[in-house]
Amino acid sequence: MAKKILIIEDDAFLGDVLLKKLKNESYDVLLSRDGKEGLRMIKDFMPDLVLLDIILPSMNGYEILEAKLKDDKIKDIPVIVISNSGQPVEISRVLSLGVKDYLVKAQFDPNDVLAKVKTELSKEKTETCGKQSDEFSLEGKKIMWVEDDKFLSDIISRKFSREKCALIYTTNGEDAIGLAEKELPDIILLDILLPGIDGFEVLSRLKANEKTKHIPVILLSNLGEKTDIEKGRNLGATCFLVKAAVTLDEIISEVKSVIFGRTA
């Protein structure tokens, strides 16, 4: 049976593009351009996933999320927010309301949405790091994040902050090496494309250093080229994730999997 997706989006062009794109992938898709109607359709259609805009006629996305959480019938249906804004206050608010992921309209194309949808519905990743360990807590764990994408860094840091872990962040490869040696984090999430030296060089230096070689590293990339995956594995990366192919919750789960799988 085809997976069901509900799009709640009042932008006529974007809504129609997403509708066509998802239908072409054989999903069962409905589109609503109104907030109140969208909430009613969540209850009636019972989709496997909702793509939700924030600014909508009659009822905004926040109100829909709040009403959804109060309804036991629909509260567990996953939601990916698609918004015009990437403001920290908005990101924090939707994360507190349980959304799975957050996309800014100006920063994606329909293929990015499709990749997120497929990931959420299939729960498949480019290369798994191990069994997910959602029953464990990251409270007090040191998580190092090396990423030069400001929006992605902000949303990930807010997600990790809700896990009550200590987040060490830098945008620069050279700085990452020094910080890792000083802070000795429990895990490092490392982008490949960075200013100065790239993630592969950072990984190589970390694994050559007696103080940091034991620290597990998850490589992150915009692309899932087999050559990059092999190179990362050969340099000692624990695993490799494609940014467009994982949700925020799955990044958290992968981190737990690596940390607690390693220490169990």
VODO-900786 format. One record per residue: residue number from 1; residue in one letter; x, y, z of N, C-alpha, C, O in turn. Coordinates in steps of 0.2 Angstrom, whole numbers, padded with zeros to 4 digits. Layout:
<atoms>
NUM|A|X|Y|Z|X|Y|Z|X|Y|Z|X|Y|Z;
...
</atoms>
This chain:
<atoms>
1|M|0004|-0006|0000|0000|0000|0000|0004|0006|0000|0009|0007|0004;
2|A|0003|0011|-0004|0007|0017|-0005|0006|0021|0002|0001|0022|0005;
3|K|0012|0024|0004|0012|0029|0009|0008|0035|0008|0008|0037|0002;
4|K|0005|0037|0013|0001|0043|0013|0004|0050|0015|0007|0050|0021;
5|I|0004|0055|0011|0007|0061|0013|0002|0067|0012|-0001|0067|0007;
6|L|0002|0071|0017|-0002|0077|0017|0002|0083|0017|0007|0084|0021;
7|I|0001|0087|0012|0005|0094|0011|0000|0099|0013|-0006|0100|0011;
8|I|0002|0103|0018|-0002|0109|0020|0002|0115|0018|0007|0117|0022;
9|E|0001|0118|0013|0005|0124|0010|0001|0128|0006|-0003|0126|0001;
10|D|0001|0135|0007|-0004|0139|0003|0000|0143|-0003|-0003|0146|-0006;
11|D|0006|0141|-0003|0010|0144|-0009|0008|0139|-0015|0010|0134|-0015;
12|A|0004|0142|-0020|0001|0138|-0025|0006|0135|-0029|0006|0129|-0031;
13|F|0012|0138|-0031|0017|0135|-0035|0020|0129|-0032|0021|0124|-0034;
14|L|0023|0131|-0025|0027|0126|-0022|0022|0120|-0020|0024|0114|-0021;
15|G|0016|0121|-0018|0011|0116|-0016|0010|0111|-0022|0010|0105|-0021;
16|D|0009|0114|-0028|0008|0110|-0034|0014|0106|-0036|0014|0100|-0038;
17|V|0020|0109|-0036|0026|0106|-0037|0027|0100|-0033|0029|0094|-0035;
18|L|0027|0101|-0026|0028|0095|-0022|0022|0090|-0023|0024|0084|-0022;
19|L|0016|0092|-0024|0011|0087|-0025|0013|0082|-0031|0012|0076|-0031;
20|K|0015|0086|-0037|0017|0082|-0043|0023|0078|-0042|0023|0072|-0044;
21|K|0028|0080|-0038|0034|0077|-0037|0033|0070|-0033|0035|0065|-0035;
22|L|0029|0071|-0028|0027|0065|-0023|0023|0060|-0027|0024|0054|-0026;
23|K|0018|0062|-0030|0014|0058|-0034|0018|0054|-0039|0016|0048|-0040;
24|N|0023|0057|-0042|0027|0054|-0047|0031|0048|-0044|0033|0044|-0047;
25|E|0032|0049|-0037|0035|0043|-0034|0031|0038|-0031|0033|0034|-0027;
26|S|0024|0038|-0033|0019|0033|-0031|0017|0034|-0024|0014|0029|-0021;
27|Y|0018|0040|-0021|0015|0041|-0014|0007|0043|-0015|0005|0046|-0021;
28|D|0003|0042|-0010|-0004|0044|-0010|-0004|0051|-0007|-0003|0051|-0001;
29|V|-0005|0056|-0011|-0004|0063|-0008|-0010|0067|-0009|-0014|0067|-0014;
30|L|-0011|0071|-0004|-0017|0076|-0004|-0013|0083|-0002|-0008|0083|0002;
31|L|-0017|0088|-0004|-0014|0095|-0003|-0020|0099|0000|-0025|0099|-0003;
32|S|-0018|0103|0005|-0022|0108|0008|-0019|0115|0008|-0013|0115|0009;
33|R|-0023|0120|0006|-0020|0127|0006|-0022|0131|0012|-0021|0137|0012;
34|D|-0025|0128|0017|-0029|0131|0022|-0027|0128|0029|-0027|0121|0029;
35|G|-0025|0131|0034|-0024|0128|0041|-0029|0124|0044|-0028|0118|0046;
36|K|-0035|0127|0045|-0040|0123|0048|-0042|0117|0044|-0043|0111|0046;
37|E|-0042|0118|0037|-0044|0112|0033|-0038|0107|0033|-0040|0101|0034;
38|G|-0032|0109|0034|-0026|0105|0034|-0027|0100|0041|-0025|0094|0041;
39|L|-0029|0103|0046|-0029|0100|0053|-0035|0094|0052|-0034|0089|0054;
40|R|-0040|0096|0049|-0046|0092|0048|-0044|0086|0044|-0045|0080|0045;
41|M|-0040|0087|0039|-0037|0082|0034|-0032|0077|0037|-0032|0071|0036;
42|I|-0028|0080|0042|-0024|0075|0046|-0028|0070|0049|-0026|0064|0049;
43|K|-0034|0072|0052|-0038|0068|0056|-0042|0063|0052|-0042|0057|0053;
44|D|-0044|0065|0046|-0048|0061|0041|-0043|0057|0037|-0045|0051|0036;
45|F|-0038|0059|0034|-0033|0056|0030|-0029|0051|0033|-0026|0046|0031;
46|M|-0027|0053|0040|-0022|0049|0044|-0016|0048|0040|-0014|0042|0038;
47|P|-0012|0053|0037|-0006|0052|0033|0000|0049|0037|0000|0049|0043;
48|D|0004|0046|0033|0010|0043|0036|0015|0049|0038|0020|0048|0042;
49|L|0014|0055|0034|0019|0061|0035|0015|0067|0033|0011|0067|0028;
50|V|0017|0072|0037|0014|0079|0035|0020|0084|0033|0025|0084|0037;
51|L|0019|0087|0028|0023|0093|0026|0019|0099|0027|0014|0100|0024;
52|L|0022|0103|0032|0018|0109|0035|0021|0115|0034|0027|0116|0036;
53|D|0018|0120|0031|0020|0127|0031|0018|0130|0038|0014|0128|0041;
54|I|0021|0136|0039|0020|0139|0046|0015|0145|0044|0010|0145|0048;
55|I|0016|0149|0039|0011|0154|0038|0005|0152|0034|0007|0150|0028;
56|L|-0001|0151|0036|-0006|0148|0033|-0013|0152|0034|-0013|0155|0039;
57|P|-0018|0152|0030|-0024|0155|0031|-0028|0152|0036|-0027|0146|0037;
58|S|-0032|0155|0040|-0036|0153|0046|-0033|0150|0052|-0036|0150|0057;
59|M|-0027|0146|0051|-0024|0143|0057|-0017|0142|0055|-0015|0139|0050;
60|N|-0012|0144|0059|-0005|0144|0057|-0002|0137|0059|-0005|0133|0062;
61|G|0004|0136|0056|0007|0129|0058|0008|0128|0065|0008|0122|0067;
62|Y|0010|0133|0069|0011|0132|0076|0004|0129|0079|0004|0125|0083;
63|E|-0001|0133|0077|-0008|0131|0080|-0010|0123|0078|-0012|0120|0082;
64|I|-0008|0122|0072|-0009|0115|0070|-0005|0110|0074|-0008|0105|0076;
65|L|0001|0111|0075|0006|0107|0079|0003|0106|0086|0004|0101|0089;
66|E|0001|0112|0089|-0001|0112|0096|-0008|0108|0096|-0008|0104|0101;
67|A|-0012|0109|0092|-0018|0105|0092|-0017|0097|0091|-0020|0093|0094;
68|K|-0012|0096|0086|-0010|0089|0085|-0008|0085|0091|-0009|0080|0092;
69|L|-0003|0089|0095|-0001|0086|0101|-0006|0084|0106|-0005|0080|0110;
70|K|-0011|0088|0106|-0017|0086|0111|-0022|0081|0109|-0026|0079|0113;
71|D|-0021|0078|0103|-0025|0073|0100|-0021|0067|0100|-0017|0066|0095;
72|D|-0023|0062|0104|-0020|0055|0104|-0020|0052|0098|-0015|0048|0096;
73|K|-0025|0053|0094|-0026|0049|0087|-0021|0051|0082|-0018|0047|0078;
74|I|-0018|0058|0082|-0014|0060|0077|-0007|0063|0080|-0003|0065|0076;
75|K|-0006|0063|0086|0000|0066|0089|0006|0063|0087|0011|0066|0087;
76|D|0006|0057|0085|0013|0053|0083|0014|0053|0076|0019|0051|0074;
77|I|0010|0057|0072|0011|0057|0065|0017|0062|0064|0017|0068|0066;
78|P|0022|0060|0060|0028|0064|0059|0027|0070|0055|0023|0070|0050;
79|V|0030|0076|0057|0029|0082|0053|0036|0085|0051|0040|0085|0055;
80|I|0036|0087|0045|0042|0091|0042|0040|0098|0041|0035|0098|0037;
81|V|0043|0103|0044|0040|0109|0043|0044|0112|0037|0050|0112|0036;
82|I|0041|0116|0033|0043|0120|0027|0041|0127|0028|0036|0129|0028;
83|S|0046|0131|0029|0045|0138|0031|0049|0143|0027|0054|0141|0024;
84|N|0046|0149|0026|0050|0155|0023|0056|0157|0028|0061|0160|0026;
85|S|0055|0156|0034|0060|0159|0039|0064|0153|0042|0062|0148|0043;
86|G|0070|0156|0044|0075|0151|0047|0077|0154|0054|0083|0153|0056;
87|Q|0073|0159|0056|0075|0162|0062|0075|0157|0068|0071|0153|0069;
88|P|0080|0158|0073|0081|0154|0079|0075|0153|0083|0073|0148|0085;
89|V|0071|0159|0084|0065|0158|0088|0060|0153|0085|0057|0150|0089;
90|E|0059|0154|0078|0054|0149|0075|0057|0142|0075|0053|0137|0077;
91|I|0063|0141|0074|0066|0134|0074|0065|0131|0081|0063|0125|0082;
92|S|0067|0135|0087|0066|0132|0093|0058|0131|0095|0057|0126|0098;
93|R|0054|0135|0092|0047|0134|0094|0044|0127|0091|0041|0123|0094;
94|V|0046|0126|0084|0044|0120|0081|0047|0114|0083|0044|0109|0084;
95|L|0053|0114|0085|0057|0109|0088|0053|0106|0095|0053|0101|0096;
96|S|0051|0112|0099|0048|0110|0105|0041|0107|0104|0038|0104|0108;
97|L|0038|0108|0098|0032|0105|0096|0033|0098|0093|0028|0095|0090;
98|G|0039|0095|0092|0040|0088|0090|0041|0087|0083|0040|0081|0081;
99|V|0042|0092|0079|0043|0091|0072|0050|0087|0071|0054|0087|0075;
100|K|0050|0083|0065|0055|0079|0063|0061|0082|0060|0067|0081|0061;
101|D|0059|0087|0056|0064|0091|0052|0061|0098|0050|0055|0099|0051;
102|Y|0066|0102|0048|0064|0109|0046|0068|0111|0040|0074|0111|0040;
103|L|0064|0113|0035|0067|0116|0029|0065|0123|0028|0060|0125|0028;
104|V|0070|0127|0025|0069|0134|0023|0068|0134|0016|0072|0132|0012;
105|K|0062|0137|0014|0061|0137|0007|0066|0140|0002|0067|0137|-0003;
106|A|0070|0145|0004|0075|0148|0000|0081|0143|-0001|0085|0145|-0005;
107|Q|0081|0138|0003|0088|0134|0004|0087|0127|0001|0091|0123|0003;
108|F|0081|0125|-0002|0080|0119|-0004|0077|0119|-0011|0074|0124|-0013;
109|D|0077|0113|-0015|0073|0112|-0021|0069|0106|-0019|0070|0102|-0014;
110|P|0064|0104|-0023|0059|0099|-0022|0063|0092|-0021|0060|0088|-0018;
111|N|0069|0091|-0024|0072|0085|-0023|0075|0084|-0016|0075|0078|-0014;
112|D|0076|0090|-0013|0078|0089|-0006|0072|0087|-0002|0073|0083|0003;
113|V|0067|0090|-0003|0061|0088|0001|0059|0080|0000|0058|0076|0004;
114|L|0060|0078|-0007|0059|0071|-0008|0064|0066|-0004|0062|0061|-0002;
115|A|0070|0069|-0004|0075|0065|0000|0073|0064|0007|0074|0059|0010;
116|K|0071|0070|0010|0069|0070|0017|0063|0065|0018|0062|0061|0023;
117|V|0058|0066|0013|0052|0061|0014|0054|0054|0014|0051|0050|0018;
118|K|0058|0052|0009|0060|0045|0008|0063|0043|0014|0062|0037|0017;
119|T|0067|0047|0017|0071|0045|0023|0066|0044|0029|0067|0039|0033;
120|E|0062|0048|0030|0057|0048|0036|0053|0042|0035|0051|0039|0040;
121|L|0050|0041|0029|0046|0035|0028|0049|0028|0028|0046|0023|0029;
122|S|0055|0028|0026|0059|0022|0025|0063|0020|0031|0065|0014|0032;
123|K|0065|0025|0034|0070|0025|0040|0077|0022|0037|0080|0018|0041;
124|E|0078|0023|0031|0085|0020|0028|0090|0026|0028|0088|0031|0026;
125|K|0096|0024|0029|0101|0029|0029|0106|0027|0024|0106|0021|0021;
126|T|0111|0031|0022|0116|0030|0017|0121|0024|0020|0122|0019|0016;
127|E|0123|0024|0026|0127|0019|0029|0125|0019|0037|0127|0024|0040;
128|T|0122|0014|0039|0120|0014|0046|0126|0014|0051|0131|0011|0049;
129|C|0126|0017|0057|0131|0017|0061|0130|0011|0066|0135|0010|0071;
130|G|0125|0008|0066|0123|0003|0071|0116|0003|0073|0112|0007|0071;
131|K|0114|-0001|0078|0108|-0001|0080|0106|0006|0084|0110|0008|0088;
132|Q|0100|0009|0083|0098|0015|0086|0097|0014|0094|0095|0008|0096;
133|S|0099|0019|0097|0099|0018|0105|0095|0024|0108|0098|0027|0112;
134|D|0089|0024|0106|0085|0030|0108|0083|0029|0116|0081|0034|0118;
135|E|0084|0024|0119|0083|0023|0126|0088|0026|0130|0087|0027|0136;
136|F|0094|0028|0127|0099|0031|0131|0099|0039|0131|0096|0042|0126;
137|S|0102|0042|0136|0102|0049|0136|0108|0052|0135|0114|0049|0136;
138|L|0109|0058|0131|0115|0061|0129|0117|0066|0135|0122|0070|0134;
139|E|0113|0067|0140|0114|0072|0145|0121|0071|0148|0124|0066|0150;
140|G|0125|0077|0147|0132|0077|0150|0137|0075|0145|0143|0076|0146;
141|K|0135|0072|0139|0140|0070|0134|0142|0075|0130|0139|0080|0129;
142|K|0149|0075|0128|0152|0080|0124|0151|0079|0117|0154|0074|0114;
143|I|0147|0083|0113|0146|0082|0106|0150|0088|0102|0148|0093|0103;
144|M|0154|0086|0098|0158|0091|0094|0155|0091|0087|0154|0086|0084;
145|W|0153|0097|0085|0150|0098|0078|0154|0103|0074|0155|0108|0076;
146|V|0156|0100|0068|0161|0104|0064|0157|0105|0057|0156|0101|0053;
147|E|0154|0111|0056|0150|0113|0051|0150|0120|0049|0149|0124|0054;
148|D|0151|0122|0043|0151|0129|0041|0144|0132|0038|0143|0138|0037;
149|D|0139|0128|0038|0132|0130|0036|0129|0133|0042|0127|0129|0047;
150|K|0128|0139|0042|0125|0142|0048|0118|0140|0050|0117|0139|0056;
151|F|0114|0139|0045|0107|0137|0047|0107|0130|0050|0104|0129|0055;
152|L|0111|0126|0046|0111|0119|0049|0114|0118|0056|0112|0115|0060;
153|S|0119|0122|0057|0123|0122|0063|0118|0124|0069|0118|0122|0074;
154|D|0114|0130|0067|0109|0132|0072|0104|0127|0074|0103|0126|0080;
155|I|0101|0124|0069|0095|0120|0071|0098|0113|0074|0095|0111|0079;
156|I|0104|0111|0072|0107|0105|0075|0109|0107|0083|0108|0103|0087;
157|S|0112|0112|0084|0114|0114|0091|0108|0115|0095|0108|0113|0101;
158|R|0102|0117|0093|0096|0118|0097|0093|0111|0098|0091|0110|0104;
159|K|0094|0106|0093|0091|0100|0094|0095|0096|0100|0093|0093|0104;
160|F|0102|0097|0099|0106|0093|0104|0106|0097|0111|0106|0093|0116;
161|S|0104|0103|0111|0104|0107|0118|0098|0104|0121|0098|0103|0127;
162|R|0092|0102|0118|0087|0099|0121|0088|0092|0124|0085|0089|0128;
163|E|0094|0089|0121|0096|0082|0124|0101|0083|0130|0103|0079|0133;
164|K|0102|0090|0132|0106|0092|0138|0113|0089|0138|0116|0087|0143;
165|C|0116|0089|0132|0123|0087|0131|0127|0094|0130|0124|0099|0129;
166|A|0133|0093|0131|0138|0099|0130|0140|0099|0123|0143|0094|0120;
167|L|0138|0104|0119|0140|0105|0112|0146|0109|0111|0146|0115|0113;
168|I|0151|0107|0107|0157|0110|0106|0156|0111|0098|0156|0107|0094;
169|Y|0157|0118|0096|0155|0119|0089|0161|0124|0086|0163|0128|0089;
170|T|0163|0122|0080|0167|0126|0076|0165|0125|0068|0163|0120|0066;
171|T|0167|0130|0064|0166|0130|0057|0172|0129|0053|0172|0128|0047;
172|N|0178|0128|0057|0184|0128|0054|0188|0121|0055|0188|0119|0061;
173|G|0191|0118|0050|0194|0112|0051|0200|0112|0055|0201|0108|0060;
174|E|0205|0117|0055|0210|0118|0059|0209|0119|0066|0212|0116|0071;
175|D|0203|0123|0067|0201|0124|0074|0198|0117|0077|0199|0116|0083;
176|A|0195|0113|0073|0192|0107|0075|0197|0103|0078|0196|0099|0083;
177|I|0203|0102|0075|0209|0098|0077|0211|0100|0084|0212|0096|0089;
178|G|0212|0106|0085|0214|0109|0092|0209|0108|0097|0210|0106|0103;
179|L|0202|0109|0095|0197|0108|0100|0196|0101|0102|0195|0100|0108;
180|A|0197|0097|0097|0196|0090|0099|0201|0087|0104|0200|0083|0108;
181|E|0207|0090|0103|0213|0088|0107|0212|0091|0114|0214|0088|0119;
182|K|0209|0097|0115|0208|0100|0121|0202|0097|0125|0202|0096|0131;
183|E|0196|0096|0121|0190|0095|0124|0189|0087|0125|0185|0085|0129;
184|L|0192|0083|0121|0191|0076|0120|0184|0074|0120|0181|0071|0125;
185|P|0180|0076|0115|0173|0075|0115|0171|0067|0115|0176|0063|0113;
186|D|0165|0066|0116|0163|0059|0116|0162|0057|0108|0162|0051|0107;
187|I|0161|0061|0104|0159|0060|0097|0160|0066|0093|0159|0072|0096;
188|I|0162|0066|0087|0163|0072|0082|0159|0071|0076|0159|0065|0073;
189|L|0154|0076|0075|0151|0076|0068|0154|0081|0064|0155|0086|0065;
190|L|0157|0078|0058|0162|0082|0054|0159|0083|0047|0159|0078|0043;
191|D|0158|0089|0045|0157|0090|0038|0163|0089|0033|0168|0090|0036;
192|I|0162|0087|0027|0168|0086|0023|0170|0093|0020|0176|0094|0020;
193|L|0165|0097|0017|0167|0103|0014|0168|0109|0019|0162|0111|0022;
194|L|0174|0111|0021|0175|0116|0026|0180|0121|0023|0184|0120|0019;
195|P|0180|0127|0026|0185|0132|0024|0192|0130|0026|0193|0126|0032;
196|G|0197|0131|0022|0204|0129|0024|0204|0121|0022|0203|0119|0017;
197|I|0206|0117|0027|0207|0110|0026|0200|0107|0026|0196|0109|0030;
198|D|0199|0102|0022|0193|0098|0022|0192|0093|0027|0197|0092|0031;
199|G|0186|0090|0028|0184|0085|0033|0189|0079|0033|0190|0076|0038;
200|F|0191|0077|0027|0195|0071|0026|0202|0072|0029|0204|0068|0033;
201|E|0204|0078|0028|0211|0080|0031|0210|0080|0039|0215|0078|0042;
202|V|0205|0083|0041|0204|0084|0048|0203|0077|0051|0207|0075|0056;
203|L|0200|0072|0048|0199|0065|0050|0206|0062|0051|0207|0058|0055;
204|S|0210|0063|0045|0216|0060|0045|0221|0062|0051|0224|0058|0054;
205|R|0221|0068|0052|0225|0071|0058|0222|0069|0064|0226|0067|0069;
206|L|0216|0068|0065|0213|0066|0072|0215|0059|0073|0217|0057|0079;
207|K|0215|0055|0068|0216|0047|0069|0224|0046|0069|0226|0041|0072;
208|A|0228|0051|0067|0235|0050|0068|0238|0053|0075|0243|0052|0077;
209|N|0233|0056|0079|0235|0059|0085|0233|0054|0091|0227|0052|0091;
210|E|0238|0052|0095|0236|0048|0100|0231|0050|0105|0227|0046|0108;
211|K|0230|0057|0106|0225|0059|0111|0218|0059|0108|0213|0059|0111;
212|T|0217|0059|0101|0211|0059|0098|0209|0053|0094|0203|0053|0091;
213|K|0213|0049|0093|0212|0044|0088|0206|0039|0090|0203|0036|0086;
214|H|0205|0039|0096|0199|0034|0099|0192|0038|0098|0187|0034|0099;
215|I|0192|0044|0097|0186|0048|0096|0182|0046|0090|0185|0046|0085;
216|P|0176|0043|0091|0172|0041|0085|0170|0047|0081|0168|0052|0083;
217|V|0170|0047|0074|0169|0052|0070|0163|0050|0065|0164|0045|0061;
218|I|0158|0054|0064|0153|0053|0059|0154|0058|0054|0154|0064|0055;
219|L|0155|0056|0048|0156|0061|0042|0149|0063|0039|0145|0059|0039;
220|L|0149|0069|0038|0142|0072|0035|0144|0075|0028|0149|0078|0027;
221|S|0140|0074|0023|0141|0077|0017|0134|0079|0013|0129|0076|0015;
222|N|0135|0083|0008|0129|0084|0004|0128|0079|-0001|0122|0079|-0004;
223|L|0133|0075|-0003|0132|0070|-0008|0134|0063|-0005|0138|0063|0000;
224|G|0132|0058|-0008|0133|0051|-0005|0138|0047|-0010|0136|0041|-0012;
225|E|0143|0050|-0013|0147|0047|-0018|0150|0041|-0014|0153|0041|-0009;
226|K|0151|0035|-0018|0154|0029|-0015|0161|0030|-0014|0164|0028|-0009;
227|T|0164|0034|-0018|0172|0036|-0017|0173|0040|-0010|0178|0038|-0007;
228|D|0168|0044|-0009|0169|0048|-0003|0168|0043|0003|0171|0044|0008;
229|I|0163|0039|0003|0161|0034|0008|0167|0030|0009|0169|0029|0015;
230|E|0170|0027|0004|0176|0023|0005|0182|0026|0008|0185|0024|0012;
231|K|0183|0032|0005|0188|0036|0008|0187|0038|0016|0192|0037|0019;
232|G|0181|0040|0018|0180|0041|0025|0181|0035|0029|0184|0035|0034;
233|R|0179|0029|0026|0180|0022|0030|0187|0021|0031|0189|0019|0036;
234|N|0191|0022|0025|0198|0020|0026|0202|0025|0030|0207|0023|0033;
235|L|0199|0031|0031|0203|0035|0036|0201|0034|0043|0203|0037|0047;
236|G|0196|0030|0044|0194|0028|0051|0187|0031|0053|0186|0031|0059;
237|A|0183|0034|0049|0176|0036|0051|0172|0031|0053|0172|0025|0050;
238|T|0168|0032|0058|0163|0027|0061|0158|0026|0055|0156|0020|0054;
239|C|0155|0031|0052|0150|0030|0047|0150|0037|0043|0153|0042|0045;
240|F|0145|0037|0038|0145|0042|0034|0137|0044|0033|0134|0039|0031;
241|L|0135|0050|0034|0128|0052|0033|0127|0057|0027|0131|0062|0027;
242|V|0122|0057|0023|0121|0062|0018|0116|0066|0022|0110|0064|0024;
243|K|0117|0073|0022|0113|0078|0025|0106|0078|0023|0101|0078|0027;
244|A|0105|0077|0016|0098|0077|0014|0094|0071|0015|0088|0070|0014;
245|A|0098|0066|0017|0095|0059|0018|0093|0057|0025|0092|0051|0026;
246|V|0095|0062|0030|0093|0060|0037|0089|0066|0040|0090|0072|0038;
247|T|0085|0064|0045|0081|0069|0048|0085|0071|0055|0090|0068|0056;
248|L|0083|0076|0058|0087|0078|0064|0086|0073|0069|0091|0071|0073;
249|D|0080|0070|0070|0080|0064|0075|0084|0059|0074|0087|0055|0078;
250|E|0085|0057|0067|0090|0052|0065|0097|0053|0067|0101|0049|0068;
251|I|0099|0059|0066|0106|0061|0068|0107|0060|0075|0112|0057|0077;
252|I|0102|0062|0079|0102|0061|0087|0103|0053|0088|0107|0051|0092;
253|S|0099|0050|0085|0099|0042|0086|0105|0039|0084|0108|0035|0087;
254|E|0108|0042|0078|0115|0039|0076|0120|0040|0081|0125|0036|0082;
255|V|0120|0046|0084|0125|0048|0089|0124|0044|0095|0129|0042|0098;
256|K|0118|0043|0097|0117|0038|0103|0120|0031|0101|0123|0028|0105;
257|S|0118|0029|0095|0120|0022|0093|0128|0021|0094|0130|0016|0096;
258|V|0131|0026|0091|0139|0026|0091|0142|0027|0098|0146|0023|0100;
259|I|0139|0031|0102|0142|0032|0109|0140|0026|0113|0145|0024|0116;
260|F|0134|0024|0113|0133|0019|0118|0134|0012|0115|0135|0007|0119;
261|G|0135|0011|0109|0137|0005|0106|0144|0004|0107|0147|-0002|0108;
262|R|0148|0010|0108|0155|0009|0109|0157|0008|0116|0162|0005|0118;
263|T|0153|0011|0120|0154|0010|0128|0151|0005|0131|0152|0003|0137;
264|A|0146|0001|0127|0142|-0004|0131|0147|-0010|0132|0144|-0015|0135;
</atoms>
